[in-house]
Amino acid sequence: MTTEIGISDINRQDVANELSKLLADEMVLYVKTKNATWNVEGADFNEKHKFFESQMEQLDEMIEDVAEHIRSIGHYAPASLELYLKLTHLTEKVNEQNDSQGFIKNLLEAHESIIIILRKHVKSFAIDYHDVGTSNFITGLMDSHEIMAWLLRSHVPKHVQ
């Protein structure tokens, strides 16, 4: 069955391609956050373990939303680790030490990178692809990433920032 939602097939394909890259980024960030949850060490272990776990749960919901949005515009969401690694712009950089500050900096960089990409797409999805719905959707994702980045940043001592 065809998808008739007022957006041309080519525009829906282009939007789905960009959302697939975003889904890959979200999946890699999720794994990076899970790594922090599992492997953080130090005197602040309990606090940071719970903090990373709450961020991981938020990312899980965001991943579902991105995949469902791809489906809602008539395309299939990518669902393989191999494909995610081809589509993502993030790296799987692993910390030399498993201290909370190292994990926080690594995760913060990833969130900020995703925010920049989302910010670029807000206007292009609405204007270039005539898809205001997806533009609004990613604006919400950008807001969520900004809050998550702020929470990460709030754990970095001022003299280190």
C-alpha positions, -999 to +999 in steps of 0.1 A: +000+000+000+013+034-008+019+062+017-001+093+008+007+119+035+012+150+013+050+146+009+065+134-024+080+099-025+115+113-031+112+137-001+099+110+021+129+088+010+154+116+017+139+123+051+139+085+059+176+084+049+184+112+073+163+097+101+181+064+096+214+081+102+199+097+133+186+063+145+221+049+140+235+078+161+209+072+188+218+035+189+255+041+192+249+067+219+227+042+237+254+016+237+280+042+249+256+051+277+251+014+285+288+010+287+290+039+312+262+023+332+279-011+333+315+000+337+317+032+357+340+029+387+349+052+416+336+066+448+306+080+430+297+047+414+262+043+428+251+079+419+266+078+384+253+043+377+218+054+384+223+087+365+236+069+334+209+043+337+182+070+336+198+086+305+199+051+289+162+047+295+155+081+279+175+071+249+156+038+246+124+058+243+139+082+218+152+053+196+116+038+195+102+072+185+127+076+157+121+041+143+084+046+145+086+079+128+106+063+099+078+037+096+051+064+098+064+081+067+064+048+048+099+034+051+116+006+071+138+015+100+173+000+098+178-027+124+213-041+123+245-033+141+265-035+109+242-009+093+242+014+123+280+015+123+279+024+086+253+051+091+265+068+123+288+097+125+297+088+161+327+067+171+328+039+196+357+056+214+364+037+246+378+054+277+412+044+290+398+047+325+363+039+337+358+070+358+326+090+357+342+122+344+356+104+313+323+088+305+305+121+310+328+140+286+325+112+260+287+111+262+284+149+263+304+152+231+281+127+214+249+145+226+263+179+214+272+164+180+237+150+176+222+184+186+242+202+159+229+177+133+193+180+145+195+218+145+206+217+108+177+195+098+149+214+115+148+240+088+157+217+059+130+191+067+103+218+068+114+239+038+134+216+015+114+184+020+080+200+029+078+179+060+068+201+089+058+171+110+093+156+109+108+190+115+086+193+147+095+158+157+132+164+155+128+197+173+115+177+202+144+152+200+168+182+200+152+196+231+156+162+248+192+160+238+198+195+251+184+186+285+204+154+286+236+173+277+229+200+303+225+172+329+258+157+319+275+191+318+262+198+354+284+169+366+316+184+352+334+206+377+336+243+366+374+243+365+374+215+340+347+229+316 
